[in-house]
Each structure stands twice: as C-alpha cells, then as structure tokens.
Amino acid sequence: MKIKEFIGEFEKKLPLKQAEDFDNVGLLCGNPEREISGMLVCHDALENVVDEAIRKNHNLIVAFHPIVFSGLKSLTGRNYVEKSVMKAIENKIAIYAVHTAFDNDFYGVNFGICEALGLKDQKILMPKSQNLKKLEVYVPKDFAEQVKTALFESGAGNIGFYDECSFSIPGKGTFRPIEGANPFSGTMGIRENADEELVSVIFENFKQNQIIAAMKSAHPYEEVAYQIISLENENHFSGLGRYGDLENEMDEADFLHLVKKTFDLKIIRHSGFNSKKIRRVGVLGGSGASGIQAALANRCDAYLTGDLKYHDFFQSAGKMLLCDIGHFESEQFVTQQLVEILSEIFPKFAVSKSTEKTNPVNYFL
C-alpha cells in the first residue's frame, strides 16, 4: 500500500478537514507514492522516534503533534524540528500528523480522557459552530432516489448516530429550453411542467465539493437547480473538549486522588477547594484554558486540562475545581487510541506504538 492510499483510507475515518484552521496536519514530509513498510505511532515525531522507526524498518510515522507547525525557512539541523525532519527525509521516512482533527473528533482525544475517568452521558464541551450546511436540490420525481443515494454515499445526510437523513417535498417545476440547451426532457422554446421533488440534506462544510460533484453526476438535468444554506446550528458531534458525569459524586480531595491514579500523576496543580461535591467533569486535552468558561456554562464541578497560567485559576470563581494535570499527561491516551484505529482500518499492516519518551517536562520530587 502506498502512502497516498493510506491517507485516502485513514481520512475516511478521521477527516483532517475537521482540524482547526491554525493547525498543520496531514503529510508533513515524505513521498506519497512510496510503499509503506510499517507504521509507527507516536505523540511527537522527535529525532529519537525517527531513530526508532529506522530500527523497526517502519517508513511511516503517524504522530499526534505536528513536528512542523509553522513554516521552515531552512533545513540545517539547527534545532530539534529541523534535526527530526532532516533525519526522516534522509532515511525516506514519512511523517503524518493528526492533532486537532483528533481533538475535534467525537471519538478522539477527549473521548479517551472521559472513558478513562468512567464519565457517563458524555457531550461535546465546545461544539463547532458555522460547521453545518443544508443542500436543497430540485430533482425529477423518478430520479429522486438515485440522487439521494449519491448524496448519502458522498457523506451527506449524517446527523449524529444516524445516516441517510433527508427530507423531500413534492411539487411542480417549470423550465423552457432556449437556444444552446440540450434538455433531458421537453421541447425547445416550449415551457415544460415537471413533477419534481425538493430534496434537502445536511452536511459538514468540508464535504461540500464532493457532495456537489456527486449530486451533479447523479442528476439527469443539464442545469441542476440547487441552493446551499449555511446553518447557525452547532454541531454537537464535533468540537473541542467534552464533559460527562461520574457515576457517584465524590469529595474534591477524593476526586483528585482518582485523577492522580487514573493519569499516573506525580502532581496536580488545582484551584482552591469550594466545599462542593464533584459529579460533572469537563475535560480538554492539551492547552485548555479556552474551555474554562464553557465548562462553567455547562455546570461542571471540575475541569481537567493542561497549561493553565496563574490568572487562569481565578476563573474558577469559587464554582468549579480547576485541575492542571499537564499537557502531555492529559493527552497520554492518544497514541493507544490511534494504534487501535489504525489496526482496525489496516489489519494486515504492522502498526507499532512508540516506546520512546517525548514528554519534555520532568519533575524533581
């Protein structure tokens, strides 16, 4: 299997177009035409991870964090990013990153955290907005099912845990072919009355091009009448962070002991105790100060994330226990999640989990 074939199959499961605009995901280096000898999954594609890939004869590294985040102006080995990329290129090893595409995925980073904590009734903490669109297309009655099928196969009509969702309204359409037309039905210069259906489907905005192409391919008319409407609805199945409820509420100190054990932590930085029970817990893997207000709005009793600054802790406002468990520590389940996903998609390929340490933070106790 070639790298480009891997990308095509993998992104059916985890579309990289759901990543944040600022991110740098996808194939960062490597020849997409090269045959894959094996995949190595890691958190950060550092030089020691590239060495591991060389030892294992794996020429594709699937990383969570992108080793190249902003533009490189040179490759001279002057820093850890350039050293890693240079060694990968010299040894014909490709690096592919997922980052916020996996952060935003319903079964991604934050799902893994919630599952580890045993949270029930999980929901997205900050659902994506301006992410959904509606397509309305007018179709001859006898071709409505054909067009619907094409739309569904291209990714339209998925709403949460349901697919092939649509709505149709029967009606009468009119048109008159004029000079230059090559009509599917009707007579030149004469107005035609046709039995048609208005078919409506919802889709995520990054799928628009493939959906429109599929619609036009399946539609019998030379000129397809359709419109695309941007929706204000939030997408409650895609977005950053997650929250859910513990099966049994517990004291704040007991909750911190649970977190420390679950994440195998040496230390937890947290806000002051509020003398309240903990049941609803919000989480956001990585740098998650941006989710504090959303956690408060969703009445979370505690919020777990990493990279909180001094003034961020004041935002708890005596209403919520803020817990900084560390950036890497909050994302520690990611590599195993990706290994399981890749092994499911590519059962015949060697998929290895990196054993190299890439967390740059150490603790002196």
C-alpha positions in Angstrom: 0.0 0.0 0.0 1.3 3.4 -0.9 1.3 6.4 1.5 -1.3 8.2 -0.6 -3.6 5.1 -0.4 -3.1 5.1 3.4 -4.1 8.7 3.5 -7.3 8.1 1.5 -8.5 5.3 3.7 -7.5 6.8 7.0 -9.2 10.1 6.3 -12.5 8.3 5.7 -12.3 7.5 9.4 -10.7 10.7 10.6 -11.2 13.6 8.2 -8.3 16.1 8.6 -10.5 18.8 7.3 -12.2 18.9 10.8 -8.9 20.3 12.2 -8.6 23.9 13.4 -7.7 26.4 10.8 -4.4 27.3 12.5 -3.2 23.7 12.6 -0.7 22.0 10.3 -2.0 18.4 9.8 -1.6 15.7 7.2 1.6 14.6 5.4 4.4 16.8 6.6 7.2 15.1 4.7 7.7 12.1 2.6 6.8 10.8 -0.9 3.1 9.9 -1.2 3.9 7.4 -3.9 6.2 5.3 -1.6 5.1 1.9 -0.5 4.6 1.5 3.3 6.8 -1.0 5.1 5.2 -0.3 8.5 3.6 2.4 10.7 5.0 3.8 13.9 2.5 5.8 16.1 3.8 8.4 18.5 2.9 11.6 20.3 5.8 13.7 19.0 7.9 12.8 16.0 11.2 13.8 17.6 14.6 12.6 16.4 14.6 9.6 18.8 11.3 8.5 17.4 12.7 8.7 13.9 15.6 6.5 15.1 13.1 4.0 16.4 11.3 3.9 13.1 14.7 3.2 11.4 15.4 0.3 13.8 11.9 -1.2 13.2 12.0 -0.7 9.4 8.8 1.4 9.6 8.8 4.2 7.0 5.6 6.0 8.1 5.3 7.8 11.4 1.8 8.7 12.4 2.1 11.5 15.0 -0.4 13.3 17.2 1.5 16.6 17.3 2.8 18.1 14.0 6.6 18.3 14.2 6.4 21.2 11.7 3.9 23.7 13.0 5.0 26.9 11.3 6.9 27.4 8.1 10.5 26.2 7.8 12.9 28.6 6.1 15.8 26.3 6.1 16.9 22.7 6.9 20.3 22.8 8.5 19.7 20.9 11.7 20.0 23.9 14.0 17.0 22.9 16.2 15.1 19.8 17.2 12.4 20.3 14.5 15.0 20.5 11.7 17.0 17.6 13.1 14.0 15.4 13.1 12.7 16.3 9.6 16.2 16.0 8.1 16.7 12.5 9.5 13.3 11.5 8.3 13.9 12.7 4.8 17.4 11.2 4.7 16.0 7.8 5.6 12.9 8.1 3.4 10.5 8.1 6.3 7.2 10.0 6.0 5.7 11.9 8.9 1.9 12.3 9.1 0.2 14.3 11.9 -3.5 14.4 13.1 -3.5 16.9 16.0 -6.7 19.0 16.2 -8.5 16.8 13.7 -8.4 14.2 16.5 -9.1 16.8 19.2 -12.4 17.7 17.4 -13.4 14.1 16.6 -16.3 12.7 18.6 -14.2 9.6 19.5 -10.9 11.4 19.7 -8.6 12.8 22.4 -11.3 13.9 24.9 -13.4 10.8 24.5 -10.3 8.8 25.6 -10.0 11.0 28.8 -13.7 10.7 29.6 -13.6 6.9 29.2 -10.6 6.6 31.5 -12.5 8.6 34.2 -15.6 6.5 33.6 -17.8 9.5 32.8 -21.4 8.9 31.7 -23.8 10.9 29.4 -20.8 12.5 27.6 -21.3 15.6 25.4 -19.0 17.9 23.4 -17.9 20.8 25.6 -17.5 23.4 22.8 -19.4 22.2 19.7 -18.3 23.5 16.3 -20.3 26.5 15.0 -20.7 27.5 11.4 -19.8 23.9 10.6 -23.1 22.7 9.1 -24.8 23.5 5.7 -28.0 22.4 4.1 -28.3 21.4 0.4 -31.7 21.8 -1.3 -31.9 20.4 -4.8 -34.9 20.0 -7.2 -35.0 16.6 -8.8 -37.4 14.9 -11.3 -39.6 12.6 -9.2 -38.4 9.4 -10.9 -34.8 10.2 -10.2 -35.1 11.4 -6.6 -33.9 8.1 -5.0 -31.0 7.9 -7.4 -29.8 11.4 -6.4 -30.4 10.7 -2.7 -28.3 7.6 -2.9 -25.4 9.6 -4.5 -25.7 12.3 -1.8 -25.6 9.7 1.0 -22.6 7.9 -0.5 -20.7 11.2 -0.7 -21.2 11.9 3.0 -24.4 14.0 3.1 -27.3 13.3 5.5 -25.2 12.3 8.5 -26.7 13.6 11.8 -25.0 12.2 14.9 -25.6 8.5 15.1 -27.9 8.5 12.1 -27.1 8.5 8.4 -29.1 8.7 5.1 -31.2 11.5 6.7 -33.1 13.7 4.2 -36.4 15.5 3.7 -38.4 15.7 0.4 -41.3 17.8 -0.7 -43.2 17.0 -4.0 -44.1 19.9 -6.3 -44.2 21.2 -9.9 -41.2 22.6 -11.6 -41.2 24.6 -14.8 -38.5 25.4 -17.4 -38.2 26.4 -21.1 -35.3 25.2 -23.2 -33.8 28.0 -25.3 -31.1 28.2 -27.9 -27.9 26.4 -26.8 -29.8 24.0 -24.5 -29.6 20.2 -24.6 -32.6 19.3 -22.4 -33.1 16.0 -20.7 -36.8 16.4 -21.4 -39.0 19.0 -23.1 -39.2 20.8 -26.4 -37.1 23.8 -27.5 -38.9 27.1 -26.9 -41.9 25.5 -25.0 -42.3 25.7 -21.3 -42.2 22.3 -19.6 -44.1 21.3 -16.5 -42.4 18.6 -14.5 -43.2 16.5 -11.4 -40.2 17.1 -9.1 -39.1 16.7 -5.5 -37.3 19.2 -3.4 -34.6 17.1 -1.6 -32.9 18.5 1.5 -29.8 17.1 3.2 -27.5 18.5 5.9 -23.7 18.1 5.7 -20.4 19.3 7.3 -19.0 22.2 5.3 -15.7 20.5 4.5 -17.6 17.8 2.5 -19.2 20.4 0.1 -17.1 19.8 -3.0 -17.5 16.1 -3.0 -21.3 16.3 -2.3 -21.9 18.8 -5.1 -19.9 16.7 -7.5 -21.9 13.5 -6.6 -25.2 15.4 -6.9 -24.4 16.7 -10.4 -23.2 13.3 -11.5 -26.4 11.6 -10.5 -28.8 14.3 -11.6 -30.3 13.9 -15.0 -30.7 17.6 -15.8 -28.2 19.6 -17.8 -28.5 22.5 -15.4 -29.2 21.4 -11.8 -31.3 23.8 -9.7 -29.9 23.8 -6.1 -29.0 26.0 -3.2 -26.7 25.8 -0.3 -27.6 27.4 3.0 -25.2 28.0 5.9 -26.8 26.9 9.2 -26.4 28.6 12.6 -26.9 25.2 14.3 -24.0 24.0 16.4 -22.6 20.6 15.5 -23.0 18.6 18.8 -20.9 15.7 17.4 -17.7 17.7 16.6 -15.7 20.2 18.6 -13.2 20.7 21.4 -13.5 19.3 24.8 -16.0 17.0 26.4 -17.9 16.6 29.7 -19.8 13.9 31.5 -20.9 12.7 34.9 -19.3 10.5 37.4 -21.4 7.5 38.4 -21.2 8.6 42.0 -20.4 12.1 43.3 -17.3 12.5 45.5 -15.5 15.0 47.6 -12.9 17.2 45.9 -9.9 15.5 47.6 -11.2 12.1 46.6 -11.7 13.3 43.1 -8.1 14.5 42.9 -6.9 11.1 44.2 -9.0 9.5 41.4 -7.4 11.8 38.8 -3.9 11.2 40.1 -4.3 7.4 39.9 -6.1 7.4 36.5 -3.4 9.5 34.9 -0.5 8.2 36.9 0.4 11.8 38.0 3.2 13.0 40.3 1.5 16.3 40.9 -1.8 18.2 40.1 -2.0 22.0 40.1 -5.5 23.0 41.1 -7.7 25.9 42.3 -8.9 26.2 45.8 -11.5 23.8 47.2 -15.1 25.0 47.1 -16.6 22.5 49.6 -18.8 21.0 47.0 -19.3 17.6 45.6 -17.8 16.6 42.2 -20.1 14.9 39.7 -20.0 16.7 36.4 -16.5 16.8 34.9 -15.2 18.8 31.9 -12.0 17.9 30.1 -9.9 19.3 27.3 -6.6 17.6 26.4 -3.6 19.8 25.8 -3.7 23.6 26.4 -7.3 24.1 27.5 -7.7 27.4 29.3 -10.0 28.4 26.4 -12.6 25.8 27.7 -13.0 27.1 31.3 -16.0 29.3 30.6 -17.7 26.6 28.5 -17.2 24.2 31.5 -18.7 26.7 33.8 -21.6 27.3 31.5 -22.3 23.6 31.4 -22.3 23.5 35.2 -19.2 21.3 35.5 -18.0 20.8 39.1 -14.4 20.1 37.9 -12.4 20.8 34.8 -9.3 18.9 33.7 -6.8 20.3 31.2 -3.1 21.4 30.8 -1.0 24.5 30.6 -3.1 26.8 32.9 -1.5 30.1 33.7 -1.6 31.9 37.1 -4.5 34.1 36.2 -6.5 31.2 34.6 -7.1 29.8 38.1 -9.0 32.8 39.1 -11.7 31.9 36.5 -12.9 29.1 38.7 -14.8 31.9 40.6 -15.4 29.5 43.5 -17.8 27.5 41.4 -15.5 24.8 39.8 -12.4 22.9 40.7 -9.8 23.7 38.0 -7.1 21.0 37.6 -3.9 21.4 35.5 -2.7 17.8 35.1 0.0 18.7 32.4 -0.1 18.9 28.7 1.4 15.6 27.8 -0.4 13.8 30.7 -3.8 15.0 29.5 -3.1 13.6 26.0 -1.3 10.4 27.1 -4.0 8.0 25.8 -3.8 9.4 22.3 -1.2 7.0 20.9 -3.0 3.9 22.0 -6.3 5.2 20.6 -4.6 5.8 17.2 -2.9 2.4 17.3 -6.3 0.8 17.8 -7.9 2.9 15.0 -5.1 2.1 12.5 -5.1 -1.6 13.4 -8.8 -1.8 12.7 -8.5 0.0 9.3 -5.3 -1.8 8.3 -5.4 -5.2 9.9 -2.7 -6.6 7.6 -0.1 -3.9 8.3 2.5 -3.7 11.0 1.3 -0.9 13.4 3.7 -0.2 16.3 3.3 2.1 19.3 6.4 4.1 20.0 8.2 3.3 23.2 10.4 6.5 23.1 9.9 9.3 25.7 8.9 12.6 24.1 7.4 14.5 27.1 9.9 17.4 27.6 8.7 18.1 31.1 10.4 16.4 34.1 9.7 16.6 37.8 12.2 16.8 40.7 10.5 15.5 43.8 
